Amino acid sequence: MELDDLSQSGIRRVADYSPYLDQIAGLASEMGLQQRSNLVQLEKCLHAEWSLGQNSILSWCPLDQGILVLIVPHYAIAEYTAVPAADPTMPQKVSARFITELISGERQLTLTQMQKVARLIDVEPKYIQLRQPLSGNDVESQIIEKMIRRYGINYVASRAVTLFDIVGFGLLTPFEQMTQLNSLSYSLNAAHAKMLELDVGINFARSSSGDGFYIWNRDHGIDANVNLYHFMHLVLADNAIARSKAIAKSVPRLRACFHVGSCYEFHQAEGLNPTMHNFIVGDVTIELARMIEAAYPGQILVGDFMADLSDQIRDEADTTVNLDAVRFLQRAQNHLGNLSGLELSGERVTAIKCYLTGEKLDNGEFNIRRLSIRDKHGLTRTAYNAKINIYRDTAKPILLGIEDRKLRVAVKRY
């Protein structure tokens, strides 16, 4: 290879190829050849505007034989809401809330909205001419939305995320670390396969925490979050079965946390293209990281959240429901029928019970105890201790989590 082949223009020529449309073939297959060709051209243009991560694409709207897009430098989103350093008395260009709304939800704007936003952030919209006008059908718009999101930053106000952490990971040899991470990855894949067998949808994504994985469902809404919680059950159950059979340190001992909160989603550059899979960072991952520090081996913690989640009732339009952690767990318990017919290690599951623990009252019932966790920064947060009991036909039940009475001895840790 000649030195000239590694020039900036040469690099960009290598990066021009992007197989994105192939990755969403399920949607693209519903369109004709001309529409697909049109979107291939659009994706190449968006990739060029992205410029190896130098820019971020905020919004789009169809116009004549093409589309308008709002493109800003990757650092500009933070600068729009910052107080001018030269004169702190000067107002911000736009409010943080305005930017947050701009990068939340659907990215398609009307032409009037596009012009107003462009004027507010002082950016001239970029016109991309296509081979033919957009058809305006739903599938085409869905694909363009996915393209725009891939080349920008996205804010999600209520995202359910679970964190699996390998206990004592730093004390293992590199070979043991690799083996235990591989075992956890297998448990994730096995749980996913079981849910698909039961026709329970979960489009899960993962990112490494170093000692484990953050896991979330790419789908939105209450049902998607409940499915993620049940997914956590199955991962921990598969891990528990594997641990009972393991001889060497090949299977990790886990602790897990579940929380719902806000986050930013983005696609990291991998080589010269943004990855197909997204990554997350935000309040929800920060809370999980702090919670997991206080969790005991084998413990399951649920954050004290209050989240607005979309809920589709039958064939009606989505409605927004406000749920706290306690009501969310009640909803999860009520939806366990979705897992009927489940088998674990060849044994049919007869019942699953998931609940938040507490002290036994005089009337024989149990309350729900709130745990106060103080992190290394001196900040305090609230969480709940969770239990999951999985009962099978003839095999011993799989008991996940720690009983409340066992926590009382060590409650000073919280």
N, C-alpha and C positions, 0 to 999 in steps of 0.2 A: 504493500500500500504506500502510495506517495504521500509526502507531507501535505500537499495541497488538498488531499482527500479529507484531511482532518480540519480544514478551515471551517469558520463559522457557517458559511453557506453550505459547505459539504455536510456538516452535521445536520442542518435543517432539512437537507434533501433526504437524509436517512430517516429523519423523524416524520417525514411527510406521510409515510404509510401508517395507517391506524386501523386496526381491525374492529373498531367499535361496533359498527352495524352488524357484523357477524356475531358479536356477543349478545345482541338483542334480537336474534333471528326469529324468535317466537313472535315478536311484534311485527318485525319487518316482513315476514312471510305473508302477512295479510294485505300487502300492498303490491301494486303492479311494478313492472321493471322500471318504468320511467320515474315513478315516485321514489323507488329505492335509489336510482342513479342520482336523483336530485338531492337526496339526503346524504349520500356519499360525498357529493361535492360540498354540501354545507358543513359536514363534519371536518373535511380537509381545511375549509376556510376558518372554522372555529379553532382548529388546532394551530393554524398559522397565527391567528390573533392571540392565542394563549401564550405563544412565544416561549416555550420551554418553562412555563411557570412565571414569567415576568409579569403577565397580566392576569386579571380575574374578570370573568364575564358575569355581569349582574342580571340583566334582563333582556327580553326580546319581544318583538311584535312583528307580525307579517305586514309587508308593504309592497304593493305592486307585484313585480316579478322577483321578489326576494324578501329579506327580513332586515329589520333594524336591530342592532345589538348595542348595549351599553358596556363599554370596556374601560376598566380602570387599572392602574398599576397595582400589584398585589398588596403593597403597603398602604394604599390610599384609603381603604375601608376604615382602618384605625385612625388615620389622620383627619378624616371628615368630622369625627366626633371629638377630637382633641382640642384643648384650649390652646390658642396661638402662643408659642413660647416667647415671641418678641413682645407681646402685649397681652398679659393674662386677663385684662379687663375686656378684651375683645370677645364677642360671642362666638360660639361654635358655628361652623358652617351649617351643619344639620344636627338634629338630636340623635342620640344613640338609639332611641326607640324607632326613629324613621329608618335608620340603616338596618336595624334588626328586622323590621317588617319587610324591608326590601329583599332581604336574603332568606326570608321564610316562605314556606308554601310555594304556590305556583309562581313561576318566573315570567309568564307571559303577561304583558301589559297592553292596554289599548294605545293607540297612537297619541291621544291626548295625555294619557298618563306618562308615556315615554318622554314626551316633550317637557312636561312639568318636572319630572325627576332629573332629566338632563340639565335643565336650567338650575335646579337647586344644587346639584353637585358640580356644576360648571364643566360638563363633559359633552362633547359633540357626539351624537349617536353615529355608529358606523353602519353604512348600508352594504349588505352582501347580496349581490345579484345572483340568482340561481338560473338554472337552465329553463325552468318553467315555474309559474306561480304555485304556491302551496295550495293543496286541495282543501285544507281546513278541517279534514276529518279527525276524529278523536285519536286514532292510532298514530297518525302523523304527528299530532301535537304532543302526544305522550313521548314519542321518541326524541323530539326536539327538546322537550323539557329535560329529559335524561342527559342529553348532550350538553345543554347549558349548565346543568348542575355539576357535570363532570369537570367543567373548566372554571368552576367558581367555588365559593364558600357557601354553605347552607346552615341555617340555624333551625334547630328543632326545640320547641319549648318543653315538650314532655316525651322523653325517650326512656324506655325501660332498658336497663343494662344489668347484667350479672357479671360478677368477677369471681373466677376460680383461681385460687392461690395454692401453690404446692408448699406444704409445711416443711421447713428446714431445707429449702432448696439450696441456699448458699453454702450449706455444710456438705453437700454431695460432691462426688467427683464429677468432672466434666462428662464422663461416660454415663454415669447415673442420671445426671441432669438431662442429657439427651434422651435417655431411655424413658424417664418419667414424663417428659414433655410429649414424647411420641405416644405414650400410653394415654395421656389426657386427650391428645388429638384424636386418638381412636375412639375414646368414650364420647367425644363430641359428635363424631361421624356416625357412631352406632346409634346414639340417641336421635339424631336427625333422621336416620333411615327408619327407625321404629315409628316416629311420628308421621313420616310420609306413608308408611304402610297402613296407618290408621286414618289416612287422609286428613291429617291435622297439619295445616299449612304453617311452615316457619321458614322464612328466608333469612337464615342467620348469617351474621358476619362476625369476624373476630379480629382482634389486634392483640399483640403480645404486651404483657405487663412486665416482662422479664422473668417473673416467677410463676407465670400462668397466662391466662387470657381474659380480656374483656370480651363479652359476647352480647350481641344485641340482634333484634329482629328488624330487618330493613323495612318491613311492613309497619303501618301505623295503626293506632286505635287500641281500644280495650282488649279485644280478642287477641290481637297480635301480642300484647304485653302478657296476657294470661298464658298464651301458648309458650312464651319465653320462660315463664315461671315453671310450667310443667316440663319444659325442655331441661331446665336446671335439675328437676327431680330425676329425670332419666339419666342425665350425665352422672350425677352423684350415685345413683343406683348401680349403673354399669361399673363405675369405679369401685364401689363397695364389693361387688361380686368378684371383680378382678383381684382386689386386695386379699379376699378370702382364699384365693387359689394361688397367689404368688408366693414364691420362696425367697428370692433375692429382692433387692431394692429396685425392682423394675416397675412397680405400680405406686404412684404417689399417694400420700395422705393429703386430703384436701380440706380446705375451709372455703366458704363461699359467702358472698354478699349479693343482695338484690336491691336495686334502688331505681326510682323514676325521677328524672330531672332534666334540665336543659343541657344542650351540647351543640357544638359546631361540628359539622361534617365536611370533610374535604377529601380529595383524591391526591395522594402524594405522587410526585414524579418518580417513575421507575424507568431508569434509562433515559429515554428521550420522550416518553409518553406518560400521561397521567395513568395511574393504575386503574384497573376495572373495578376494584373494590375500594370502598370508602373507609376512612378512619374517623374517629371521634375524639373530641376533647372538650371539657366543659365542667360545669358544676356537678353533673352526675358522676363523671369519672373521678373528680377530686373527692367527692363524698365517699365513693366506694373505696378509694385508696386509703382514706383515713379510717374507715370502718374496719377494713381487713387487718389493719395493724393491731386492733384490739380483739380480733376474733381468735378463739381457741381452736386447736386442731379438731376437725370434725364439726365445727359449729357453722350454723347458717344464720346470718344476720339480715334483717330487712330494714331498710331505711325508713325514717318517719317522713313520708312524703305526702304532699297534697297536689294532685295533678289534674289538669283539664284534659280529658281524653275523648276522642271521637268514638261514637258508638252507633253502629248501624242496626236499626230495628227492622228485621225482615227485609222487605224490598223498599223501605222508606229511605229518605235522605238521611245523611249523617247528622247526629245530634251530639252536643258536647256534654259530657258528664264529669262532675267533679268528684274524684275519689281519693280518700286517704288510704294509708297502708292497711288498716284494719278491714275496711270495706272491700279493698282490692283482694285481700286473702279470702274473704267470704265468697267473692265472685269466683276466685280460682277454685275453691272447694266445690262450688255449685257446678262448675264446668268439667269436673273430673270424669263425667260420663263420656266425654270425647275420647278418653283413653280406654274405653271398654274393649276387651279382646286383646289387650296388651299381654305379651309374654316376655319374661325376663329369665335368661338362662334356662330356657325350655319349660318354665313353669308359668301357667296362666295366672295373671294378677286378678285377685278377687275383689280387692278394695284398696283405695289410696286415701289417706287422710292427711291434709296439710293444715297447719294451724300455728298461731302465735302463742307462746307459752306464758304462764303466769302462776300465781299462787292459788291453792285450793281454798275456797271459801267455806263457811260453816254449812251452807246449804248443799255442799257437794259439787257445785260448779266451780269453774276456774275464771279468774280475771285475766287481763292481758297486762303484763308488766313492761313498762318503758325503762329501757336501759340508758343511762347517761354515760357517754364515752368522751373522755378527754384525750385529745391527740397531742402529738409532740410539740405543737405550736401553742399549747395551752387553750385551744378552742374546744368548746363542748358541743356535742351533737347527740341526738336521740336516735335509738334504734330498738328493734324488737328481736327477740330470740325466736327462731322458727324451727319447727319439727315437721318431718315428713315420714309417715309410716306406710310402708307398702306391704300388703298381705297377699300371699300366694297360696295356691291349692294345697300343696303338701310340704313345700319347702318352708324353711324358717322365714319369718317376716324380715324385711329390710328396714331397719330403723335408722333414719338419717337425722343428723342434728344432735343437740345436747339437751337433756331434760332440764327444766327450770330449777329443780331442787339441787342439781349438781352445780349450777351456776352460783348459788347463794354463798357457797364456801369461798368463791373467788370474786365476789361482787365488787371488791375494792378495785379491781382492775378497770372498772367502768367509771 
